[in-house]
């Protein structure tokens, strides 16, 4: 199941929620040149996931859901432009668990 919120796609597979940027956000910010993840492993709603610098902006990416970060796309640190990829296996940002199912269900359908 796939939803969207805060310009991110949120895809649920079992109890893992994968967050990635929407094509609209990719277009709005331009080519990403720098990515820095926050240190926290627990996200709050609207909490920062990472900071990025792109050709059109400097931006703090925020989470539409609260949860525990179980995986970060570490490849983005060495190759930030992967965030501009159309491939879901390359452009994901984080994977979360311990997400409130009701909060996820209230997000917009993707």
HELIX and SHEET records of a PDB file:
HELIX    1   1 UNK A   23  UNK A   29  1                                   7    
HELIX    2   2 UNK A   75  UNK A   78  1                                   4    
HELIX    3   3 UNK A   80  UNK A   84  5                                   5    
HELIX    4   4 UNK A   88  UNK A   91  1                                   4    
HELIX    5   5 UNK A  101  UNK A  105  1                                   5    
SHEET    1   A 7 UNK A  42  UNK A  43  0                                        
SHEET    2   A 7 UNK A  67  UNK A  72 -1                                        
SHEET    3   A 7 UNK A  92  UNK A  97 -1                                        
SHEET    4   A 7 UNK A  16  UNK A  21 -1                                        
SHEET    5   A 7 UNK A   8  UNK A  13 -1                                        
SHEET    6   A 7 UNK A   2  UNK A   5 -1                                        
SHEET    7   A 7 UNK A 108  UNK A 109 -1                                        
SHEET    1   B 3 UNK A  32  UNK A  37  0                                        
SHEET    2   B 3 UNK A  48  UNK A  54 -1                                        
SHEET    3   B 3 UNK A  58  UNK A  62 -1                                        
END                                                                             
